Amino acid sequence: MAKPSVSNCDHPDMIKQSILMMAVTSLVGAVGILAMMHWPLATSVVLIVMLVLLLAGDRS
């Protein structure tokens, strides 16, 4: 019978890191929504540029 997999999420540092990442993601999302409401064209351009840079960095 196979052994159950062990997760590293039980470690306190891993839990702190995942909570921090969730907080940062939520903050970025909130700022993005506010930016889209006030400056839709500029925000769209920034998001497209970030996507292009992300995809270009993945290629190399």
Backbone as CSV, one residue per row, in Angstrom:
resi,resn,N_x,N_y,N_z,CA_x,CA_y,CA_z,C_x,C_y,C_z
1,MET,0.838,-1.180,0.000,0.000,0.000,0.000,0.891,1.254,0.000
2,ALA,0.491,2.254,-0.748,1.291,3.475,-0.872,1.233,4.298,0.409
3,LYS,2.373,4.953,0.697,2.418,5.827,1.870,1.746,7.159,1.531
4,PRO,1.054,7.748,2.478,0.444,9.056,2.197,1.512,10.133,2.020
5,SER,1.240,11.066,1.154,2.214,12.134,0.924,2.236,13.081,2.123
6,VAL,3.415,13.619,2.374,3.585,14.531,3.500,3.666,15.948,2.953
7,SER,2.878,16.834,3.513,2.858,18.225,3.063,3.732,19.077,3.970
8,ASN,4.404,20.069,3.382,5.226,20.988,4.164,4.411,22.128,4.755
9,CYS,3.111,22.142,4.529,2.282,23.252,4.999,2.111,23.252,6.513
10,ASP,2.514,22.173,7.171,2.386,22.132,8.621,3.452,22.986,9.296
11,HIS,4.481,23.338,8.574,5.569,24.125,9.145,5.110,25.576,9.323
12,PRO,5.360,26.191,10.491,4.874,27.561,10.732,5.371,28.590,9.719
13,ASP,6.615,28.453,9.249,7.132,29.412,8.266,6.377,29.322,6.948
14,MET,6.003,28.106,6.551,5.259,27.937,5.304,3.869,28.558,5.429
15,ILE,3.249,28.423,6.600,1.922,29.001,6.804,2.008,30.526,6.762
16,LYS,3.028,31.104,7.412,3.204,32.560,7.392,3.429,33.054,5.969
17,GLN,4.234,32.316,5.208,4.533,32.739,3.843,3.275,32.697,2.979
18,SER,2.444,31.658,3.123,1.248,31.568,2.293,0.236,32.646,2.679
19,ILE,0.139,32.973,3.976,-0.761,34.043,4.396,-0.261,35.384,3.861
20,LEU,1.047,35.593,3.892,1.621,36.829,3.357,1.356,36.941,1.859
21,MET,1.512,35.841,1.128,1.258,35.870,-0.314,-0.214,36.164,-0.605
22,MET,-1.125,35.595,0.198,-2.551,35.878,0.008,-2.849,37.351,0.274
23,ALA,-2.211,37.925,1.301,-2.432,39.338,1.615,-1.914,40.231,0.493
24,VAL,-0.728,39.915,-0.028,-0.156,40.711,-1.120,-1.025,40.598,-2.368
25,THR,-1.488,39.394,-2.669,-2.340,39.196,-3.839,-3.647,39.963,-3.708
26,SER,-4.234,39.948,-2.523,-5.472,40.693,-2.294,-5.256,42.189,-2.447
27,LEU,-4.140,42.685,-1.932,-3.833,44.111,-2.042,-3.636,44.514,-3.501
28,VAL,-2.903,43.706,-4.241,-2.682,43.998,-5.664,-4.006,43.961,-6.422
29,GLY,-4.860,43.007,-6.093,-6.169,42.926,-6.740,-7.034,44.140,-6.453
30,ALA,-7.029,44.592,-5.192,-7.824,45.767,-4.821,-7.314,47.015,-5.536
31,VAL,-6.000,47.176,-5.594,-5.420,48.324,-6.300,-5.755,48.240,-7.788
32,GLY,-5.706,47.031,-8.346,-6.034,46.852,-9.759,-7.475,47.207,-10.076
33,ILE,-8.393,46.820,-9.191,-9.814,47.148,-9.410,-10.029,48.658,-9.338
34,LEU,-9.420,49.303,-8.339,-9.546,50.762,-8.235,-8.945,51.455,-9.458
35,ALA,-7.803,50.959,-9.916,-7.163,51.559,-11.087,-8.032,51.389,-12.327
36,MET,-8.653,50.222,-12.483,-9.507,49.992,-13.652,-10.731,50.900,-13.638
37,MET,-11.223,51.234,-12.437,-12.392,52.111,-12.349,-12.037,53.549,-12.737
38,HIS,-10.820,53.992,-12.424,-10.460,55.387,-12.649,-9.661,55.603,-13.938
39,TRP,-8.775,54.672,-14.263,-7.918,54.825,-15.447,-7.913,53.521,-16.250
40,PRO,-9.011,53.201,-16.927,-9.089,51.889,-17.604,-8.067,51.703,-18.721
41,LEU,-7.824,52.743,-19.512,-6.891,52.599,-20.632,-5.465,52.406,-20.136
42,ALA,-5.038,53.244,-19.201,-3.674,53.137,-18.676,-3.466,51.803,-17.961
43,THR,-4.467,51.370,-17.203,-4.343,50.100,-16.482,-4.268,48.933,-17.461
44,SER,-5.059,48.984,-18.522,-5.016,47.920,-19.526,-3.649,47.851,-20.190
45,VAL,-3.079,49.005,-20.505,-1.749,49.034,-21.124,-0.715,48.433,-20.181
46,VAL,-0.770,48.807,-18.909,0.182,48.274,-17.926,0.032,46.761,-17.800
47,LEU,-1.201,46.267,-17.748,-1.420,44.819,-17.631,-0.913,44.076,-18.862
48,ILE,-1.127,44.632,-20.048,-0.648,43.985,-21.272,0.876,43.958,-21.300
49,VAL,1.516,45.066,-20.908,2.982,45.106,-20.872,3.520,44.091,-19.872
50,MET,2.882,43.998,-18.697,3.327,43.020,-17.695,3.174,41.592,-18.215
51,LEU,2.083,41.319,-18.930,1.872,39.983,-19.486,2.930,39.661,-20.535
52,VAL,3.240,40.621,-21.393,4.266,40.407,-22.420,5.619,40.147,-21.776
53,LEU,5.972,40.929,-20.749,7.248,40.722,-20.058,7.292,39.364,-19.368
54,LEU,6.180,38.964,-18.779,6.116,37.662,-18.112,6.305,36.530,-19.113
55,LEU,5.633,36.635,-20.254,5.753,35.584,-21.267,7.135,35.598,-21.918
56,ALA,7.713,36.764,-22.113,9.047,36.852,-22.711,10.101,36.298,-21.762
57,GLY,9.944,36.533,-20.477,10.886,35.999,-19.500,10.789,34.494,-19.391
58,ASP,9.596,33.954,-19.614,9.396,32.505,-19.547,10.053,31.812,-20.728
59,ARG,10.166,32.517,-21.851,10.714,31.930,-23.070,12.223,31.721,-22.973
60,SER,12.921,32.594,-22.278,14.391,32.535,-22.248,14.925,31.489,-21.294
